[in-house]
């Protein structure tokens, strides 16, 4: 066995969160740079790595925090409040690296996590092709939206096994794929979510695992929610963080102009709308945490989340995303020139709208959730973001 034991140095979740809160000034200060450069700054990446934020879902045996769902909600929303792109990259790298650590062959994972600054990023919803050979798998395909890949050492990607149709996840060095620097978008520019491709790249069999597995090789019960359900944690927390920041920025702006002629602070209509926006945010947060607290209890009891649990996690994510998007519209309409001109409010508005375009928050998923909620999906189960 070539494994290493790192649980003795694994950070505690509360320590990671405490240090993450101290990063606000750094992340906020680099937000405009991230937006301009299409990637996170080296200084921010180093701090996200050293505080353990990138290890949010990495098994403790490999030195990660292996956070529970609600702990991860706290962390990701905190970082996203400071800078939406930093929060997004953190959960993208955290998710991919964590699943690699949990589901890869134990010895293979040990070798990978022994490498300095090992981190994965990639894309899992568009599948490539994996052809089984005596030496492993030949991987080919084109993938988009590889958030955080500029800061990763390895690619975590999906493919369909050619002779069985089985969905797979594969981990391979980033140097083995071709990167396409084409991230020219309105929002979330700092995530650097570029495309990449591969053509007959050999991936060892022990660097491949089933994309639909729920029993981890390494780590505890959090991984039993399945790969597709991590989106409910990641994207839901991200939306809450950005929504909170939008309202706080608007509040600060309004207070600074109080007493001036025509100030929003003197408008009853504005304060009514602000109160409504606050309720939208807090109710979205309450639902998201309620759902994941219940799922945590199920996992702690040794059980698996039910189809209804999965449905509610998708509904809670959708609600958080679109309630916060409505908040972004309210803030933009109320922000005046501060929202129109280049600056924090404008960037938050663009980032929030960018986040709504992720498939996990789409109407298609919500429509499927509605089928299950009203009893029209008997005998069906969730496979990633679809009922089958």
DAJO-V139097 format. One record per residue. N is the residue number from 0. SS is DSSP state (H for helix, E for strand, L for the rest). PSI is psi as a letter, one per 30 degrees, with the letter a starting at -180 (NA if undefined). D_FIRST is the distance of its C-alpha to the first C-alpha in whole Angstrom. Layout:
n = {N;N}
ss = {SS;SS}
psi = {PSI;PSI}
d_first = {D_FIRST;D_FIRST}
This chain:
n = {0;1;2;3;4;5;6;7;8;9;10;11;12;13;14;15;16;17;18;19;20;21;22;23;24;25;26;27;28;29;30;31;32;33;34;35;36;37;38;39;40;41;42;43;44;45;46;47;48;49;50;51;52;53;54;55;56;57;58;59;60;61;62;63;64;65;66;67;68;69;70;71;72;73;74;75;76;77;78;79;80;81;82;83;84;85;86;87;88;89;90;91;92;93;94;95;96;97;98;99;100;101;102;103;104;105;106;107;108;109;110;111;112;113;114;115;116;117;118;119;120;121;122;123;124;125;126;127;128;129;130;131;132;133;134;135;136;137;138;139;140;141;142;143;144;145;146;147;148;149;150;151;152;153;154;155;156;157;158;159;160;161;162;163;164;165;166;167;168;169;170;171;172;173;174;175;176;177;178;179;180;181;182;183;184;185;186;187;188;189;190;191;192;193;194;195;196;197;198;199;200;201;202;203;204;205;206;207;208;209;210;211;212;213;214;215;216;217;218;219;220;221;222;223;224;225;226;227;228;229;230;231;232;233;234;235;236;237;238;239;240;241;242;243;244;245;246;247;248;249;250;251;252;253;254;255;256;257;258;259;260;261;262;263;264;265;266;267;268;269;270;271;272;273;274;275;276;277;278;279;280;281;282;283;284;285;286;287;288;289;290;291;292;293;294;295;296;297;298;299;300;301;302;303;304;305;306;307;308;309;310;311;312;313;314;315;316;317;318;319;320;321;322;323;324;325;326;327;328;329;330;331;332;333;334;335;336;337;338;339;340;341;342;343;344;345;346;347;348;349;350;351;352;353;354;355;356;357;358;359;360;361;362;363;364;365;366;367;368;369;370;371;372;373;374;375;376;377;378;379;380;381;382;383;384;385;386;387}
ss = {L;L;L;L;L;L;H;H;H;L;L;L;H;H;H;H;H;H;H;H;H;L;L;H;H;H;H;H;H;H;H;H;H;H;H;H;H;L;L;L;L;H;H;H;H;H;H;H;H;H;L;L;H;H;H;L;L;L;L;H;H;H;L;L;L;L;L;L;H;H;H;H;H;H;H;H;H;H;H;H;H;H;L;H;H;H;H;H;H;H;H;H;H;H;H;H;H;H;H;H;H;H;H;L;L;H;H;H;H;H;H;H;H;L;L;L;L;L;L;E;E;E;E;E;E;E;E;E;E;E;E;E;E;L;L;E;E;E;E;E;E;E;E;E;E;E;L;L;H;H;H;L;L;E;E;E;E;E;E;E;E;L;L;L;L;L;E;E;E;E;E;E;E;H;H;H;L;E;E;E;L;L;L;L;L;L;L;L;H;H;H;L;L;E;E;E;E;E;E;E;E;E;E;L;H;H;H;E;E;E;L;L;L;L;L;L;L;L;L;L;H;H;H;H;H;L;H;H;H;H;H;H;H;H;H;H;H;H;H;H;H;H;H;H;H;H;H;H;H;H;H;H;H;H;H;H;L;L;L;L;L;L;L;H;H;H;L;H;H;H;H;H;H;H;H;H;H;H;H;H;H;H;H;H;H;H;H;H;H;H;H;H;H;H;H;H;H;H;H;H;L;L;L;L;L;L;H;H;H;H;H;H;H;H;H;H;H;H;H;H;H;H;H;H;H;H;H;H;H;H;H;H;H;H;H;L;H;H;H;H;L;L;L;H;H;H;H;H;H;H;H;H;H;H;H;L;L;L;H;H;H;L;H;H;H;H;H;H;H;H;H;H;H;L;L;L;L;L;L;L;L;E;E;L;L;E;E;L}
psi = {k;g;l;l;k;g;f;f;g;k;k;k;e;e;e;e;e;e;e;e;f;f;g;e;e;e;e;e;f;g;e;e;e;e;e;e;f;g;l;l;l;e;e;e;e;e;e;e;e;f;f;g;e;f;g;e;g;k;k;e;f;g;g;l;f;h;l;l;e;e;e;e;e;e;e;e;e;e;e;e;e;e;j;e;e;e;e;e;e;e;f;e;e;e;e;e;e;e;e;e;e;e;f;l;k;e;e;e;e;e;e;e;f;f;k;k;g;k;k;l;l;b;k;f;f;j;k;a;k;j;k;k;l;f;f;b;k;j;k;k;l;k;l;l;h;i;k;g;f;f;g;l;f;l;k;j;l;l;l;k;k;e;f;f;g;k;k;l;k;k;k;l;k;e;f;f;l;k;k;j;i;g;i;j;l;e;l;h;e;f;f;h;i;l;l;l;l;k;j;h;k;k;k;k;e;g;g;k;l;k;f;g;k;g;j;l;e;k;l;a;f;e;f;f;f;l;e;f;f;f;e;e;e;e;e;e;e;e;e;e;e;e;e;e;e;e;e;e;e;e;e;e;e;e;e;f;g;k;f;l;k;g;k;f;f;g;j;e;e;e;e;e;e;e;e;e;e;e;e;e;e;e;e;e;e;e;e;e;e;e;e;f;e;e;e;e;e;e;e;f;f;g;l;k;k;l;e;e;e;e;e;e;e;e;e;e;e;e;e;e;e;f;e;e;e;e;e;e;e;e;e;e;f;f;f;b;f;e;e;e;l;k;a;e;e;e;e;e;e;e;e;e;e;e;f;f;f;k;e;f;g;l;e;e;e;e;e;e;e;e;e;e;e;g;g;g;h;k;f;l;l;k;j;c;g;k;k;NA}
d_first = {0;4;6;9;12;15;17;19;20;21;25;27;29;32;31;30;34;36;34;35;39;39;38;41;44;41;40;44;45;43;44;47;44;42;44;46;43;41;38;37;38;35;36;35;32;31;32;31;27;28;29;26;29;26;24;26;24;20;18;18;15;15;18;21;24;23;27;29;31;34;32;32;35;36;34;35;39;39;37;39;43;42;41;41;39;36;36;35;33;31;31;30;27;26;26;24;21;21;21;18;16;17;17;14;11;9;6;10;11;9;10;14;14;13;16;20;22;20;22;23;27;28;30;30;33;34;32;31;31;27;28;25;24;22;20;20;23;26;27;31;33;35;34;36;36;33;33;31;30;32;29;26;24;22;24;24;26;27;28;30;28;31;31;30;32;28;28;25;23;22;20;21;22;26;27;26;29;33;34;38;39;42;41;45;46;48;46;42;43;40;37;37;36;37;36;33;33;31;32;29;26;23;20;17;17;14;16;18;19;22;25;27;24;24;21;18;15;15;18;21;24;26;24;25;29;27;27;31;32;30;34;36;34;34;37;39;38;39;42;43;42;45;47;47;48;50;53;52;53;56;57;57;59;62;62;63;66;67;71;71;74;72;69;66;66;70;69;69;67;65;64;64;61;59;59;58;55;54;54;52;49;49;49;47;44;45;45;41;40;42;40;36;37;38;35;33;35;34;30;30;32;29;31;31;34;37;38;41;38;37;41;41;39;40;43;43;41;44;46;45;45;48;50;48;50;53;53;52;55;57;56;57;60;61;60;62;62;59;57;59;58;55;53;51;53;53;49;48;50;49;45;46;48;45;43;45;44;40;40;39;42;44;47;46;43;46;48;45;44;48;48;46;47;51;49;50;46;46;43;41;38;36;34;33;37;39;40;40}
